[in-house]
Amino acid sequence: MKKISAMVIGCGDRATVYANEGCRNLDMMRIGACVDPDVSKLEFMKAQFGVPAENCFTSVEQALSRGRMCDCIINGTMDKLHVPTTLPFLEQGYDVLLEKPVCNNEKELLELRDAAQRNNCRIFVCHVLRYSPFYRKIKELILSGEIGTVRHIATYEHVGVFLTSVSFVRGKWRSERECGSSLLLAKCSHDMDMICWLNNGTLPDTVFSAGGRDFITPENAPEGAGTRCLVDCPQSVREKCFFDAKPMYLDNCLLPWYPWQCTGKDYREITDAEKEESLKTYNPHGECAYKAGGDIVDHQTVNVRFKNGSYASHTVTLGSFRDGRDIFVAGTLGEIDGRADEGRITVRHYDRSTSWYNGRVIDVNDDAESAGAHYGGDRGLVRDFVNTVAGGELSISATTIDDSVNGQLLVFRADESMKKGVPVKF
Ligand SMILES: NC(=O)c1ccc[n+]([C@@H]2O[C@H](COP(=O)([O-])OP(=O)(O)OC[C@H]3O[C@@H](n4cnc5c(N)ncnc54)[C@H](O)[C@@H]3O)[C@@H](O)[C@H]2O)c1
């Protein structure tokens, strides 16, 4: 198969993950051009992916002025930039791999959908979980009719202590005011999307949601806590605090590309002394987690009624100990139960002979791909996107943009419901 060429817009963490999957792991793509106002990112793209210097741009306008240069776009900019940096490329006829959340508001969401339809372009939103072997198998089981008609989908997202800190308490998604995304939009747009995708024979009808910032608050800081772990927080307090910056960031930093972004240096090059100095002075990851000033909720539940009388519920809690996702699908003839991080799905049916049930376990860990990030979803998404750009059919994971917007609309309605304290019509 001929490799497709992609232009990367926003050459940060996520976009380079997709570029790496497409170019190296799948060997189906080459990066023909890239855009980023940060010239160090452009240098990185030249060195890592062989992007020609004349095709490296510091603004979208420069890239647009050259006309159509590649087969598709990979857009990995931050949330607020997704739509403005995608719309003009749709007018040039590009298919787009677009990071989630699509955008922060309904107006832009529908604008993007309409532009994609008008220009006959495909937009693959990076709801990567849909493309993982685990969730793909669940979709296949539902489509096979084995559990009958879906009655209820229950999902639970446990956001582990490290991820909570690095992204949602001290990190760049800690403030809806600053980043434009609520917790549900930034973290659970995946889950809202999945609920709609698994049940896409119908549409949401009404949503009710409740949640708040109730646990990770200044009032709940350990007694005697300071304002910066390495500066004014006593050792005796830090020893008992889950969020102590030293073990979390200096000793075992699980996602090292996040906490050092504010230093302006590549995380592979920054020294230990520079890391420590930043935590002591300006780095938000050095602040007391309880007092870091974030404004997103730290737990939320969402209940959805669908037009056909089926239901779904989703719960997210920040600061969990196990990081991962659970799902339970109740059908009229059977049920599906699984933990994505364990890669095992149980399918159960009622057993008349024992008045109990029989079940079988499907181990998707057998699928080599499930070892990759997002349970294998990153690679699965890039493969499906490339196949589609190259003229192939949509896989069961992919849907057209008018279907993909439903999960995101559900996020907006759920957040509206939580803020007003009343059910909201879809
Ligand atoms: N699919 C997932 O599961 C998943 C996981 C994490 C993050 N995300 C989403 O991915 C997106 C990117 O997150 P990230 O952590 O990779 O961000 P990042 O900060 O690492 O990358 C963003 C890049 O965009 C560049 N940029 C800024 N302004 C620009 C402009 N006008 N034009 C072009 N480029 C510009 C920045 O210089 C930076 O290199 C976010 O929307 C985030 O919510 C998705």
The ligand as an SDF file (V2000), in Angstrom:
LIG
                    3D

 44 48  0  0  0  0  0  0  0  0999 V2000
   -7.0590   11.1610   22.8150 N   0  0  0  0  0  0  0  0  0  0  0  0
   -6.6550   11.2080   24.0690 C   0  0  0  0  0  0  0  0  0  0  0  0
   -6.8690   10.2930   24.8290 O   0  0  0  0  0  0  0  0  0  0  0  0
   -5.9260   12.4170   24.5730 C   0  0  0  0  0  0  0  0  0  0  0  0
   -5.0120   12.3060   25.6350 C   0  0  0  0  0  0  0  0  0  0  0  0
   -4.3590   13.4500   26.0630 C   0  0  0  0  0  0  0  0  0  0  0  0
   -4.6290   14.6690   25.4590 C   0  0  0  0  0  0  0  0  0  0  0  0
   -5.5370   14.7520   24.4560 N   0  0  0  0  0  0  0  0  0  0  0  0
   -5.8340   16.0150   23.7690 C   0  0  0  0  0  0  0  0  0  0  0  0
   -4.7980   16.2410   22.8310 O   0  0  0  0  0  0  0  0  0  0  0  0
   -4.6540   17.6470   22.5990 C   0  0  0  0  0  0  0  0  0  0  0  0
   -3.1930   18.0040   22.6510 C   0  0  0  0  0  0  0  0  0  0  0  0
   -2.6580   17.7250   23.9340 O   0  0  0  0  0  0  0  0  0  0  0  0
   -1.0720   17.5990   24.1250 P   0  0  0  0  0  0  0  0  0  0  0  0
   -0.8490   17.1880   25.5230 O   0  0  0  0  0  0  0  0  0  0  0  0
   -0.4910   16.8150   23.0100 O   0  0  0  0  0  0  0  0  0  0  0  0
   -0.6650   19.1480   23.9690 O   0  0  0  0  0  0  0  0  0  0  0  0
    0.7800   19.7460   23.7150 P   0  0  0  0  0  0  0  0  0  0  0  0
    0.8220   21.0300   24.4680 O   0  0  0  0  0  0  0  0  0  0  0  0
    1.8490   18.7310   23.9700 O   0  0  0  0  0  0  0  0  0  0  0  0
    0.7690   20.0540   22.1410 O   0  0  0  0  0  0  0  0  0  0  0  0
    0.0950   21.1310   21.5680 C   0  0  0  0  0  0  0  0  0  0  0  0
    0.9980   21.7480   20.5080 C   0  0  0  0  0  0  0  0  0  0  0  0
    0.2690   22.7460   19.7980 O   0  0  0  0  0  0  0  0  0  0  0  0
    1.1820   23.7960   19.4970 C   0  0  0  0  0  0  0  0  0  0  0  0
    0.4330   25.0040   19.1360 N   0  0  0  0  0  0  0  0  0  0  0  0
    0.0520   26.0300   19.9450 C   0  0  0  0  0  0  0  0  0  0  0  0
   -0.5910   26.9630   19.2110 N   0  0  0  0  0  0  0  0  0  0  0  0
   -0.6440   26.5010   17.9230 C   0  0  0  0  0  0  0  0  0  0  0  0
   -1.1720   27.0050   16.7210 C   0  0  0  0  0  0  0  0  0  0  0  0
   -1.8060   28.1850   16.6660 N   0  0  0  0  0  0  0  0  0  0  0  0
   -1.0210   26.2770   15.5900 N   0  0  0  0  0  0  0  0  0  0  0  0
   -0.3730   25.1020   15.6120 C   0  0  0  0  0  0  0  0  0  0  0  0
    0.1570   24.5610   16.7330 N   0  0  0  0  0  0  0  0  0  0  0  0
    0.0200   25.2490   17.8810 C   0  0  0  0  0  0  0  0  0  0  0  0
    2.0080   23.9170   20.7600 C   0  0  0  0  0  0  0  0  0  0  0  0
    3.2190   24.6170   20.5460 O   0  0  0  0  0  0  0  0  0  0  0  0
    2.2440   22.4390   21.0820 C   0  0  0  0  0  0  0  0  0  0  0  0
    3.4120   21.9360   20.4690 O   0  0  0  0  0  0  0  0  0  0  0  0
   -5.5240   18.3390   23.6480 C   0  0  0  0  0  0  0  0  0  0  0  0
   -6.6860   18.8180   23.0660 O   0  0  0  0  0  0  0  0  0  0  0  0
   -5.8290   17.2470   24.6440 C   0  0  0  0  0  0  0  0  0  0  0  0
   -7.0660   17.4390   25.2860 O   0  0  0  0  0  0  0  0  0  0  0  0
   -6.1750   13.6470   24.0060 C   0  0  0  0  0  0  0  0  0  0  0  0
  1  2  1  0
  2  3  2  0
  2  4  1  0
  4  5  1  0
  4 44  2  0
  5  6  2  0
  6  7  1  0
  7  8  2  0
  8  9  1  0
  8 44  1  0
  9 10  1  0
  9 42  1  0
 10 11  1  0
 11 12  1  0
 11 40  1  0
 12 13  1  0
 13 14  1  0
 14 15  2  0
 14 16  1  0
 14 17  1  0
 17 18  1  0
 18 19  2  0
 18 20  1  0
 18 21  1  0
 21 22  1  0
 22 23  1  0
 23 24  1  0
 23 38  1  0
 24 25  1  0
 25 26  1  0
 25 36  1  0
 26 27  1  0
 26 35  1  0
 27 28  2  0
 28 29  1  0
 29 30  1  0
 29 35  2  0
 30 31  1  0
 30 32  2  0
 32 33  1  0
 33 34  2  0
 34 35  1  0
 36 37  1  0
 36 38  1  0
 38 39  1  0
 40 41  1  0
 40 42  1  0
 42 43  1  0
M  CHG  2   8   1  16  -1
M  END
$$$$
